[in-house]
Amino acid sequence: MRSSFIQQTRLLVIFSLALLDATTVIIVDSFSHYHKKKVSTRRTTLFSNSQQQRTNARRWNGNYKEASTKLSDLSKFKKLTLNVTANGITKTLQKKREESLQHVLTKAMIWKLFMNDYPNLEIEYDIGDENYLPDVVSTTGEEISFWGESGRMKVHKALDLIRRYPKAHIVHCRWGMDIEKFMDPFIEYLEVELEAGRLQDIMLDWKGKFSFASIPTLAVWDFIDEDTGTILIERSDLEWKELDLSQLQLLNSTNSLGTSREVDTTMNIDEIEPEKINSSEITRLPV
């Protein structure tokens, strides 16, 4: 009797487990079938897990845009290697990350404009100056005969170049800015130094030239043939003015006010409020 009861209990347990297992399979299958049907109604093969297919889908939907190769569209945060050509000579330039394209191209334009006057002109050539790397430079023997600066330059650096290279032609070129906005602050700084008696040695030694040049647009790349890399700019495309230290000395000797002024030498040339100067202080360079 007891043996029969145990056997019946075992059969009941086995039957219950089998029923539970079958029920679980049915529930899981129903759940999977439901979600499979739901996904198939929302997603087509166009939106499969393939990254390439998703990329193509964006193109087909009109949201894809080819990357621009124009210089005007180049991000400041991109590196770039470009070849530029002038008078049959090609130079390879490197645009660093966070360096503006205008700064790079203006170096090339200074090089192009003065390469006939200074045949061994180079871009970013290390001359061994412990403080400065010139944007454009030419040497005659052991002397610096030309120094070109592209973009911003601090007033104390400009004066330091005059002191270090008294026989050089120094050219400071900027783009999209009135020439007085970066010339006048330097003249003001020189007048202050002259009044303080700190320019006498420079006045005696200076035999060079200091020229200011302004490219009349921010779009410096307009002067580059992007297909060939040819530099198209000419001197007549820029505004030019030349600093005359002898005129400053004459102006100082006739100044009866005797006032003292101070200028922050750490400022960039374009960051000091410009003031008007007498037209006799400057002469226009021939083009």
C-alpha positions as CSV (number, residue, x, y, z in Angstrom):
1,M,0.0,0.0,0.0
2,R,2.7,2.4,1.0
3,S,4.8,1.4,-2.1
4,S,1.9,2.2,-4.4
5,F,1.5,5.7,-2.7
6,I,5.1,6.5,-3.2
7,Q,5.0,5.4,-6.9
8,Q,1.9,7.6,-7.5
9,T,3.6,10.6,-5.9
10,R,6.7,10.2,-8.1
11,L,4.5,10.0,-11.2
12,L,2.7,13.1,-10.1
13,V,5.9,15.1,-9.5
14,I,7.3,13.9,-12.9
15,F,4.1,15.0,-14.7
16,S,4.1,18.4,-12.9
17,L,7.7,19.0,-13.9
18,A,7.0,18.1,-17.5
19,L,4.0,20.4,-17.6
20,L,6.0,23.2,-16.1
21,D,8.8,22.8,-18.7
22,A,6.3,22.7,-21.6
23,T,4.6,25.8,-20.2
24,T,8.0,27.7,-20.0
25,V,8.9,26.7,-23.6
26,I,5.5,28.0,-24.9
27,I,5.9,31.3,-23.0
28,V,9.5,31.9,-24.2
29,D,8.5,31.1,-27.8
30,S,5.5,33.4,-27.7
31,F,7.6,36.2,-26.3
32,S,10.3,35.8,-29.0
33,H,7.7,35.5,-31.7
34,Y,6.0,38.7,-30.5
35,H,9.2,40.8,-30.4
36,K,10.5,39.4,-33.7
37,K,7.3,40.4,-35.4
38,K,7.5,43.9,-33.7
39,V,11.0,44.5,-34.9
40,S,10.3,43.3,-38.4
41,T,7.6,45.9,-38.8
42,R,9.8,48.8,-37.7
43,R,13.2,47.9,-39.3
44,T,13.9,47.1,-42.9
45,T,17.2,45.7,-44.3
46,L,18.1,49.4,-44.9
47,F,18.6,49.9,-41.2
48,S,20.4,46.6,-40.4
49,N,23.3,46.4,-38.0
50,S,25.8,47.0,-40.8
51,Q,27.6,50.4,-40.3
52,Q,28.1,50.7,-44.0
53,Q,24.4,50.3,-44.7
54,R,23.6,52.9,-42.1
55,T,26.1,55.3,-43.7
56,N,24.6,54.6,-47.1
57,A,21.1,55.2,-45.7
58,R,22.1,58.7,-44.6
59,R,23.4,59.4,-48.1
60,W,20.2,58.2,-49.7
61,N,18.2,60.3,-47.4
62,G,20.1,63.4,-48.5
63,N,21.9,64.0,-45.2
64,Y,25.4,63.1,-46.5
65,K,27.9,65.9,-47.5
66,E,31.2,65.3,-49.2
67,A,34.2,66.7,-47.3
68,S,35.3,70.0,-48.8
69,T,38.8,70.3,-50.2
70,K,38.7,74.1,-50.5
71,L,41.3,76.1,-48.5
72,S,38.5,78.4,-47.3
73,D,36.8,75.5,-45.6
74,L,39.8,74.2,-43.8
75,S,39.4,74.1,-40.0
76,K,42.0,75.9,-37.9
77,F,42.4,72.7,-35.9
78,K,43.5,70.6,-38.9
79,K,47.0,69.9,-40.0
80,L,47.9,70.4,-43.6
81,T,50.8,70.0,-46.0
82,L,50.6,72.1,-49.1
83,N,52.9,73.0,-52.0
84,V,53.0,76.6,-53.3
85,T,54.8,77.8,-56.4
86,A,56.2,81.2,-57.5
87,N,58.5,81.9,-60.4
88,G,58.9,78.2,-61.1
89,I,60.1,77.4,-57.5
90,T,58.0,75.2,-55.3
91,K,58.0,75.3,-51.5
92,T,56.3,72.7,-49.2
93,L,54.6,74.4,-46.2
94,Q,53.3,72.7,-43.0
95,K,50.2,74.1,-41.3
96,K,50.3,73.1,-37.7
97,R,47.2,72.3,-35.6
98,E,45.6,75.6,-34.3
99,E,47.7,77.7,-36.7
100,S,45.6,79.8,-39.0
101,L,45.8,79.2,-42.7
102,Q,46.2,82.9,-43.3
103,H,49.4,82.9,-41.2
104,V,50.8,80.1,-43.3
105,L,49.8,81.6,-46.7
106,T,51.0,85.1,-45.8
107,K,54.5,83.6,-45.2
108,A,54.4,82.2,-48.7
109,M,53.3,85.6,-50.1
110,I,56.1,87.5,-48.4
111,W,58.5,84.9,-49.9
112,K,57.0,85.4,-53.4
113,L,57.0,89.2,-53.3
114,F,60.7,89.4,-52.3
115,M,62.3,86.4,-53.8
116,N,63.7,88.4,-56.7
117,D,65.3,90.9,-54.4
118,Y,66.7,88.3,-52.1
119,P,67.5,85.1,-54.2
120,N,68.2,82.8,-51.2
121,L,65.0,83.7,-49.4
122,E,63.7,80.9,-47.2
123,I,60.5,80.2,-45.2
124,E,60.9,79.3,-41.5
125,Y,64.7,78.8,-41.8
126,D,66.5,78.4,-38.4
127,I,69.3,81.0,-38.4
128,G,70.4,80.2,-34.9
129,D,68.6,83.1,-33.2
130,E,68.0,81.8,-29.6
131,N,64.8,83.8,-29.3
132,Y,63.1,84.0,-32.7
133,L,62.4,81.8,-35.7
134,P,61.8,84.0,-38.7
135,D,58.8,83.4,-40.9
136,V,60.8,84.4,-43.9
137,V,64.5,85.2,-44.0
138,S,67.5,85.8,-46.2
139,T,71.2,85.9,-45.3
140,T,74.1,87.6,-47.1
141,G,77.2,86.0,-45.8
142,E,76.8,85.9,-42.0
143,E,74.4,88.9,-42.0
144,I,70.6,88.9,-42.0
145,S,69.6,90.9,-45.1
146,F,65.8,90.2,-44.9
147,W,63.4,89.3,-42.1
148,G,59.7,88.8,-42.8
149,E,57.0,88.6,-40.1
150,S,53.5,87.2,-40.8
151,G,50.6,88.1,-38.5
152,R,50.9,89.5,-35.0
153,M,54.2,90.8,-33.6
154,K,54.8,92.4,-30.2
155,V,56.3,95.9,-30.2
156,H,59.3,94.9,-28.1
157,K,60.1,92.1,-30.6
158,A,60.0,94.6,-33.5
159,L,62.4,96.9,-31.8
160,D,64.6,93.9,-30.9
161,L,64.9,92.9,-34.5
162,I,66.0,96.5,-35.4
163,R,68.6,96.3,-32.7
164,R,69.9,92.8,-33.7
165,Y,69.8,93.2,-37.5
166,P,70.6,96.8,-38.2
167,K,71.2,96.2,-42.0
168,A,68.2,94.1,-42.6
169,H,65.0,94.9,-44.5
170,I,62.2,93.9,-42.0
171,V,58.7,93.4,-43.4
172,H,55.7,93.1,-41.1
173,C,52.7,91.8,-43.1
174,R,49.1,91.3,-41.8
175,W,45.8,90.5,-43.5
176,G,42.3,92.1,-43.4
177,M,43.5,95.1,-41.3
178,D,44.1,98.7,-41.9
179,I,47.8,99.3,-41.9
180,E,47.7,102.1,-39.3
181,K,46.1,99.7,-36.7
182,F,49.4,97.8,-36.4
183,M,51.9,100.5,-37.5
184,D,50.8,103.3,-35.2
185,P,51.3,101.5,-31.9
186,F,54.9,100.6,-32.9
187,I,55.6,104.3,-33.8
188,E,54.1,105.3,-30.4
189,Y,56.4,102.8,-28.6
190,L,59.4,104.1,-30.5
191,E,58.6,107.7,-29.6
192,V,58.4,106.7,-25.9
193,E,61.7,104.9,-26.1
194,L,63.3,107.9,-27.9
195,E,62.0,110.4,-25.3
196,A,63.5,108.2,-22.6
197,G,66.9,108.2,-24.4
198,R,67.0,104.5,-25.1
199,L,67.2,104.7,-28.9
200,Q,70.5,106.6,-29.5
201,D,72.5,103.5,-30.2
202,I,69.9,102.1,-32.6
203,M,69.7,105.4,-34.4
204,L,73.4,105.4,-35.0
205,D,73.6,101.8,-36.2
206,W,70.4,101.4,-38.2
207,K,71.0,101.1,-41.9
208,G,68.1,98.9,-42.9
209,K,64.4,99.4,-43.7
210,F,61.2,98.6,-41.8
211,S,58.2,98.1,-44.0
212,F,54.6,97.5,-43.1
213,A,52.3,95.7,-45.5
214,S,48.6,94.9,-45.4
215,I,46.7,92.3,-47.5
216,P,43.3,93.9,-48.0
217,T,41.2,90.8,-47.2
218,L,40.9,88.0,-44.7
219,A,40.5,85.5,-47.5
220,V,44.2,85.2,-48.2
221,W,43.6,82.0,-50.2
222,D,42.0,84.1,-52.9
223,F,45.6,84.8,-54.0
224,I,46.3,81.1,-54.4
225,D,45.4,79.0,-57.5
226,E,44.2,75.9,-55.6
227,D,44.6,73.6,-58.6
228,T,48.3,74.4,-59.2
229,G,49.4,76.0,-55.9
230,T,50.6,79.1,-57.8
231,I,50.8,82.3,-55.7
232,L,49.1,85.0,-57.6
233,I,49.6,88.1,-55.4
234,E,51.6,91.1,-56.6
235,R,53.0,94.1,-54.6
236,S,50.3,96.4,-56.0
237,D,47.6,94.2,-54.3
238,L,48.9,95.3,-50.9
239,E,49.1,98.6,-49.0
240,W,52.6,99.5,-48.1
241,K,54.2,102.0,-45.7
242,E,57.8,102.4,-44.5
243,L,59.0,103.5,-41.1
244,D,61.5,106.3,-41.2
245,L,63.6,106.5,-37.9
246,S,65.2,109.7,-38.9
247,Q,61.9,111.4,-39.1
248,L,61.1,110.2,-35.6
249,Q,64.4,111.6,-34.3
250,L,63.7,114.9,-35.9
251,L,60.2,114.9,-34.4
252,N,61.6,114.2,-31.0
253,S,64.2,117.0,-31.2
254,T,61.5,119.6,-32.0
255,N,59.1,118.4,-29.3
256,S,58.9,121.1,-26.6
257,L,56.3,119.4,-24.4
258,G,58.8,117.2,-22.6
259,T,56.1,114.8,-21.4
260,S,56.8,111.2,-20.6
261,R,54.7,108.3,-21.8
262,E,54.7,104.6,-21.1
263,V,53.7,101.8,-23.4
264,D,53.1,98.1,-22.4
265,T,55.8,96.3,-24.3
266,T,54.1,92.9,-23.8
267,M,51.2,94.0,-26.0
268,N,50.8,92.9,-29.6
269,I,51.2,95.7,-32.1
270,D,47.5,95.6,-32.9
271,E,46.3,95.6,-29.3
272,I,47.3,99.2,-28.4
273,E,44.8,101.9,-29.2
274,P,46.2,103.5,-32.4
275,E,46.7,107.2,-32.6
276,K,47.1,109.5,-35.6
277,I,50.6,110.3,-36.8
278,N,51.9,113.0,-39.1
279,S,52.0,112.0,-42.7
280,S,55.6,113.2,-42.9
281,E,56.6,110.3,-40.7
282,I,55.9,107.7,-43.4
283,T,56.5,107.3,-47.1
284,R,54.9,104.9,-49.4
285,L,57.0,102.1,-50.8
286,P,57.3,101.9,-54.6
287,V,55.5,99.0,-56.2
